[in-house]
Amino acid sequence: MNERIYNFNPGPAVLPEDVLKEVQSELLNFHGTGMSILEISHRAPAYDEVHQQAKADIKELMGLGDDYDIIFTAGGASQTFALIPLNFAAESRPGSYALSGSFSQKAYEEAVKLGVGTVAASTKEENYVRVPRQDELNIAPGAAYLHICLNNTIYGTEYHYTPQTNGVPLFADMSSDMLSRPWDFSSYDFIYAGVQKNLGPAGVVLNIAKKELLANTPAELPTMLRYSTFQKNDSLYNTPPVFAIYIVGKVARWIKERGGLAAMGEANAKKAALLYDAIDSSDGFYRGHADKGSRSRMNVTFRLPTEELEKAFVAEAKEHSLGGVKGHRSVGGMRASIYNAMPLAGVEALAAFMNEFRKKH
Ligand code: PMP
């Protein structure tokens, strides 16, 4: 197959084609160095420019000031699940977790292993069809933080509000909605995202946190597990995932050039509405997994009347160059991930296919 398909994979996911082409054009000779970005030192001025531009553009997009630092870590968001309690919680100051899906559950379990995790709320009993409401959040007194997963990639749910925590620092896993719309980022003390959905390839975690928080992590932690190491050394204590950061920088620039988060938010809302309309107007043929009040604009999850029809949907979608629509095994059915780089035309094609498929079956 020579043509690119519409790729609805949940992550790694579609990247802007313009960015991929630019990367391709620079691959052999990066900015006149006569070397690839893959071959130069992470301490070379040419790389430093990449590193600083990525950070500056992300901060500008998020509207955050000097009280926040950006650090790049490896190990995926899954490693961050452990780094957070290691760096910030203690038995006397546990982390408080709102459980809204598999990833928040995994984050919580890492804190439990360290004896520092408590549950603020859980919607597990309802098969995670919605995120917890503000009035359900029972934050442990003296908690080190409240941890939420803002967008639940597997279940297709998302917070449409920022929790009030009464002074407890607010931490959020934004892996699957990072930079997808304007948000009150400054209400958060620690934000992190595995970048392989909205922002780049796998290999780096983007962390944005209050400066003073990063500065005060336990000295007894191993060097590379301590956030202060990353802060003090501008994420260059060791060799960072250079190539992933380079692409994140390009994606941030791509977002800026297209009007920033306001433009992303508008386009993403429009795309999500197309798919939810296709579900809602299907006379029950398509059943959304998420409660309407918690619907994600990034991952649209739905089931069909039978598993046979679901198999046929995946196969026929593929024939229409619509890939990656099979849902996660824990929810079943379909999931269309429609991150920033998914063009409107791709979502229009999927919505049209959904209508056609329903009429046919
Ligand atoms: N959090 C969320 C919301 C995710 O969607 C994912 C990955 N799908 C993770 C965490 C885990 O990320 P990683 O694979 O980078 O460890």
Residues whose N, C-alpha, C, O or C-beta is under 5 A from the ligand:
A	BS01	PMP	G75 G76 A77 S78 Q79 F103 N151 T153 D173 S175 S176 G194
